[in-house]
Amino acid sequence: MTPPRPFERAEVLGFRHVRFGYFSLLAFLALGLALEALHGFKLGFYLDVASEPRRLAWRLAHAHGALLSLLHVVFGLTLASRFALEPLAAARASRLLTVATLALPGGFFLGGFFVAGGDPGLGVLLVPVGALALFGAVLLTARGVQSTADGVSFREIAFDSPDYDASVVLRARVLRAPLGLHPGPEERPAEAGLRHLGAFEGGVLIACLMLEELGEGRIKMRQVAVDFHRQRGGLGTRLVRFSEEVAKAAGQREMVLHAREKAVPFYERLGYQTRGEPFVEVTLPHREMWRALG
């Protein structure tokens, strides 16, 4: 069984936000109905002149809560789209948006509940905290949306899916076939516990790699393959950087890999360092390389 990972995949995180958004919208709609009932029954607790701060605060709690609930739905749908955020930005924006949804309307509600001398209660101090969290979530979302101007998008691939099958074919064609090698049937089950990342153009897989968690904050990049017609165009660099963001979001501190000797300069340009002596793997000389994920 694959162990649970601290970083949720984009579609899982997106589903969580869509569901949270609709349930919180339901809660704030219920609050709106309750406020209408207080008004309809002419309760002094809500309608007296001295209760004006309470009335205003609770209306603001209802309005902000409903809008933030809808924002959760939009954020969740964004994560599941081709405009999905980079993994680290998505994880941070997710936490900030949740804080904003609790603190902003919660501050208004508590401030209105404990009115003192015509002023809202101390609970209103949560409002600026929620506002800052909301600002941060929107900023991270705006900056983290991945560029698709060239039609290329990056995302995680589910094991045993059609995209995974395409990655098996691509890796075999780019990495194994030129050496006269072919992947054995025993390799597929062994890849079930790995994370599979891919670059897509028009829905077609054009580059891929795998990540294997080694424990103690270390993760290994494996079998980086870029289709022949897309090599030397920066696509490999973008895919490696995407994998680093995924690894950092999962709490990993060091990326390691086994690089073919001719690929060592490529990884050195990306900040990787060699360690140990050269060794032979799949009939070719390799070097172990690593990079801290700061």
N, C-alpha and C positions, 0 to 999 in steps of 0.2 A: 504494500500500500504506500502511495506517495505521501510523505509527511506534509502537514499543512505549512503553508508559506506565509510569512508576515505581510507580504504585499499581495493585494487582491488584483486579479486581472481586470482590465478595463471594463469588460462586459459585466463582470460580477459587481464591481464598484458602481457602475452605471445603474444596474438593476437595483442595488441597495438605495441609491439616491432617488430613483423614480418612485419606489415603494414608499420610502420615507416621506417624500414630497406629497404623495396623495394622502397618506394617513395624517400628516400634519395639517394638510389643507382641510381634511374632514374635521379635525379638532378645532381649527380656527373658524370654520363655518358654524360649528356648534356654539363657539363663543359669540359669534355674531347673532345667532338666534337667541341666545341668553340675554344679550344686551337689548335686543328688540323686545323681549318679554319684560325686562325691567322697565323699559319705557312704556310698554303697553299697560302694565299694572300701576303705573304712576307712583313708583316707590320713591320716597324721599331720599332714601339711601343713595339713589342714583340721580334724581332729578332736582333736589334742592339746590338753591344758589350756592351754598357752601360746598356742594358736591361737584361743582364744575371741573376742578382739577381731576377728580376721579373719572368723570365722564369722558373728558378729553383723553386721558391716559389710556383708558380701556379701548376707546375707539382706535387710537394709534396702535395699540397692541394687536387688535383685530386686523387692521389694514396691513401693518408690516408683516404679521405672521402669514397672512394669506399670500402676499406677494413673494415672501421668501419661500413658501411652500412651492409655488409655481416655479421659482428659480431652481429649486432642487430637481424638479422634473426636467427642466431645460438642461441643467448641468448633466444629469444622468443620461439623457438622450445624446448629448454632445460626446460623452465618453464612449458611447456605443457606435458613434459615427466615424466617417473617414477623417473627421477633424479632431479626433481624440487627442487629449493633452499628452505631453510627455509624462511618463509614469511618475516621476518625482513630483512634478508640478501638480498632477492629478491628486496624489496622496495628500499633499499639503493643502491644496484648495478644498479638498473634501473635508478635512478637519476644520478649517476656518469657516466654511459655509455652515457646518453643523453648529459650531459655537455661535455664529451670528444668529441662526434660527432660534436658538435657545435664549441667548442673552438679550437680543434687541426687543422682541415682543415681551419676553419675560420681565425685562426691566420696566417697561411701561405698565405691565399688569401689576407687578408688585408695588411700583410707585403709586399707582392709583388706589390700590387696596389699603395702603397705610398712609392716607392723607393726613397731614398735620398742619393746622393753621393756614389752610388755603394753598399749601405747597405739597408737591408729591413726596412720598416717603423715600427713604434711602435706597430702596430697590431700583430707583431710576438711574443710579450710578452704573448699573449694568448696561444701560443704553449705549454710552460711548464705547464700551468694550465690544459690544456687538457690532457697532458701526465700523470700528477699526477692523474687526475680523471680516466683515462683509467687504470692505474696501480691499483687504488683502486677498480674499478669495477671488474677487473679480479681476484684480491685477494679475494674479498668478494664472488665471484662466486665459486672459487676453494674451499674456506673454508665452504661455505654454502650449497653445494650439499649434500643432505641427503644420509646417508649410506643405501645401499640396499644389503649389503653383506649377511645378513641373510634372504633376500627375503621379508622383511617387508618394506612397504612404507606408508607414511602419506600424506593425502591430504584432501581438503574440498569436501564435498558431496553436490550436488545440490538437493534442495528440490523437492520432487515428482519424483525423478529418481529411477531406479531400485536399486541403492546403498542405497538410502534413505529407500526404502521398506525393504531392508535387515537390515538396522539399527533398524527399528521399530520391526522387528522380534527378533533381537538379544537383544535389550533392554527389550522386554517383556519376553524373555526366561530366561535372567540372573537376572533381577531386580524384575520382577513382579510375574512370575510363582511360584518361591519358597515361596511366601507369599500368594499364592492363589488368586492373583489379575490379572486383565487383563486391558490393555489400552482401554479407551472408544473411540467411533468414533469422539467425540468432540475434542480430543487431536490433531488430525492431522492438522486441519486448524490453530490451535493455534501455531503450530510449523513452519508455513510458514515463519514467520519473524525471526526465529533463524538461527544461523550458525551451520552447521552440519559437524563434523570432524570425520575421520575414519582412522583406520590402516588396511592395506590390505596385504595379503600374497597370492601370485599367483592369484591375482584378486578377492580373497574371503575376505569379511569383517570379521575381527576377533576382533575388538574393536571399540568403538565409544563414542562420547559425543556430547553435544550441548552447545552453548554459547548464552547467552541472554544479550544484551546491556541494562543497567539500567539507563544510563545517568550520567552526571557529572564525567566521567572518570572511571566508575565502570562497570564491566561485570561479569555475573554469569555463572559458570560452572554447567551444569545439566546432570543428568543421565549418569554417566560414567559407561560403561559396557564393560567388557573384557570376551571373550568367555571362558568357563570353562577350556578347554584344554590348554589355553594360560595364565592362571593366575599364579601368583608367579614367573614370569620369567622376570620381568622388563618392560613388554609391557605397563602396566598402567602408569608407571613413564614416559616413552617416549611419550605417548599420551598426558599426562598432560603438559609436557614441550612443546610439539608442540602447544598445545592450548594457552599456555602463549606467545609463539612467535607470533601467529596469533593476540592475543589480543594486544600485544605491538605494532605490526605493524599498528593496527587500532587506535592507540593513547590512548588506555585504560591505566589507572594508577593503578587499583586495581582489583584483581580477588577475587570473593566471591563464596561460595558454601555451601550447606547443606550436611554434611557428616553423614552417619550412624555411630553410636557410635563405632562399631567395625572397621570402616575405619579411625577413627581419628588419630591413630598412623601412618598410611600410609601417610596422608597429612602432619602431623607434620614433618616427615622425609624430606618432600619436601619444608619445610619452611613456612607452613601455621600455623596460630594461631587461637585459639578458642576465641569467644566473646559471651557474653550473656549466658543465662541459657539453659539447654537442653529442647527440645520440641519434640513432637510426630508428625511424618509425615509418611504417608503410613503405619501406624500401628507400626512403629519402632521409638525408641528414636534417635534424631539427634542433631548435634551441628552445629551452624553457624561458618564457618571458613573463613579466608581471608589472602591475601598475597599481598604486594606491588609489582607492576611490574616495578622495577627499570631498 
